[in-house]
């Protein structure tokens, strides 16, 4: 019987008024989940560096037991991601698709446009030569305003299309052919995905959306965290952390009230 190990790390929101977090290690055999370990952490006023150190020690204890997970599912918590990357450098970090969609949907629905942004058009073009350095967010200040620019971050009529593209790009993989029975490498999939999102933003003049999508999701460093294709030789069955969410529900309803 083959054991494919997944680690689902997801904090329980406000486990109690004292500010504890609970983490679980779950193994998967033939579609069924099996609990392997817990970490109960007092997170009161703990910075990410401290949390990363604690999580690294926890993972190291598992690593010494010869636990080497194939996939590590999380909700883009950098303390978790950094700790897992240190202990298991060959493990595929996989962001939960549900959390990815929720984060993007929330930002697209937010009409505010920051006066500052971290988008570097020259650096983006250095990675993908089809990117036009002049296509970047307008500078906003108290003196100048964009008279001919749509003040909304992302008009509502474009949001579903962007989310559909994200889901499509999430599912691409070198082991899965396209409609013409062609297979593509990891780099080819990344390049094409970036190009499709960029072209859509250019066509709709979504400058701020493109800057957000590149900075947070499509530059290769961040793209590798959520795209399944970043792992070319294996493909995880799980796309979300819903398995551990179901486990949290049991703990909260059946056990939590007995102790807090």
N, C-alpha and C positions, 0 to 999 in steps of 0.2 A: 504494500500500500504506500503510495507516494505522499509525502507531506510537503505541502507548499505553505511556507510560513509567511503570514502577513502580520505586521504590527500596526494596529489601529491606535493612534494616540490622539485623544480628543478630551479636552478638559470638560468636566461637568460644570456648567455655568452656575456659579454661586451654590456649591454643594451645601453650604450652610453659612450662617452669618459670620463665621470665623475665617472664611476665605480659603478653604481647602480645595485642592484639585486631586482628581483621581485619574490615573492612567492605567490602561490595560494592554497586555500582550495577548493576542489571539492567534492561534494556529488554525489553519483551514485544511480539512481532509474531506475530499469528495463533496464539497459544497457546504459542509457543516463546520461551525466554529467551535474551537476548544480553547478555554482560558488557560494561560500559562503563567502569568505573573501580574501583580498589581504594584503600583507605586502610589502611595498616599502622601501628598505633599502639602505642607503648610506654606502657602504662597503669599502670605501677608507681607507686603512691601518688598518682595524679592524682585530684583532686577533680572533682565534677560540673561546677563552673564552668569549670575548665580544659578538661575534655573537651568541654563545650558550645562553647567558643571555638575549639577545634581543628576540631570538626565543622563549625562555621559557616564557617570558612575553606575547608574542603574543599568544602562545598556552594556557596559563593560562586564558587569556581573553575569548578564545573560550570554554575552559573547564567550566568556570563560566556560560556560556550559555547552559550548559549541552550537549556539543558536545563531544562525546566519540567515536572516530573512531575505526573501526575494524582493518583496515590496514593502514599502513603508508609507502608509496612508495617513495623511494629516490635513489640517485646515489652514495651512500656510502660517503656522506658528514657527517663527524663526529659531526659537530656542530648541524646539524639537528637531527641526531640520538640521541645524548645525551640529547638534549632539549626535544624531543618527549618521550624518555624513562623516564625522570623525571616527566613529566606532565601526561602521559598516560602509566603507567607501564604494563598494561594488553594488550595494543595494539600491534599487530604483526608488527614489523618492517620488511619490505619486500624490498630488493634491486631489482632494475629494472634488469630483465634478460638481456636486450640488453646491459646495461652498464656493467654487470658482464662479459658477453662474450667479449665485446670490450676490457676491462681491461686485461683479461687473454690472449686474442689473441695478444694484443700489447706486453705483456711481453714475451710470447713464441717466438715471432718473433724477439725479441731483443737478439742479440748474446752475449751481454756483461755479464760477470760473476763477481759479486762484490767480493772484497777481504774480506768482512765481511758479515755475515748473522746472523739472530736472531733465527735460528732453534735450538731447544733443543731436541736432540734425546731421552734423558732420560725422559724428561717431556712428550714427545709424547708417549713413550712406557707405561708410567704410566696411560695414558688415553686409549690406545689401545695396548693390550699385544702382538699382532702379529707383531708389529713394531720392527725391528732389530736396536739396538742402533748403530751398526757399519755402517748402511746405512745412510750416511750423506754426505754433500758436502765436496769435498777435500779442504784442506787448500791451498790457493794460496799466494805465497809471491815472493819476488825478487830472492830468492835463489833456491827454489824447484819448480818443475813443474811436472805435471802429464803426463808422457810420454805415458802411455797407455790409457789416458782419452780423450774422444771426447771433443774438446775445445768448441763446440757449446753448448749453453744453452739448446736448444731443437731442434733436427733435424726436418726439415720441414715435413717429412713423418709421424710424430707422432702428429702433432698439431691438425688436424681435429678430430682424435680419442679422444684426451683429451677434446676438446670442446664438442663433442657429449656426453661424459660421464658427463660433467658438466650439460648439458641440461637435460639429463636423471635423474640425481640425483636431480635437481631442481624440477622436476615434481612429484617425489615420495610423497606419502601422506598416513597416516594411514587409511583414508577413502576410498582409492583406492586399490583393491586387485591386486596381481600379476597374471601372466598367469596361475598359479595353484590355483587361487581363494583363496590365503592366504593373511591375513592382518597382518601388522607388526606395532609395536609400534614406537614412535619417536626415542627412543634410538636404537632400532634394525635397523631402516633405516639409522641413522647416522653411526652406526658401520659398516654396510655393504657397505655404500657409501665410507667411509674412506678406507676400506679393498680393494675395487675394484680399487680405484685410486692408492693406495700404491702398490698393486701387479703389476699393469701395469708399474709403474715407476721402480720397481725392475726388472721386466722382460726385460725392455729396458735400464736398467742402467741409468735412468734419476735422478741422485742424486739431482742436483740443482733444477730440476722441482719439485720433491717431497717436498723439503724443502720449496719452494715457495708456493706450493699448500696447505701444512699443515699450515704454518704460516699465510697465508692470507685468506684461504678459508675453510679448513676442520677441524681445531680445533674447538671444540664445540662452543666457544664464537662467532667466526666469522661465522661458519656454520649456526647458528640460524638466522642470518641476511638475508641470501639469500635462504635458503631451505624452500619451502612451508610446508614441513612436520613438521617444528618446531612448527607450530600451529596445534595441533591434533584435535581440535573440530570444526574448520572452515577452509574454503578454499576460497581464494580470486579469483574473476573472472579475475582481471587484473594481468598481469605479467610484464608489462613495464609501463613507464611513458609517453607513446606516446599520451595519452589523453591530458595531459597538454602541450606536445610539439605542438599538433595541435592548442591548445588555444594560445600559444605563437606566433605561425605563424600569427594568425589573429591580435593579438595586434601589432606585428611588422609591418605588411603590411598595416593595416587599421588605426592605431592610433599613433604609435610611431613618425612618421615624423611630426605630427601636433604639437608636444611638444618639440622635440629635433632636 
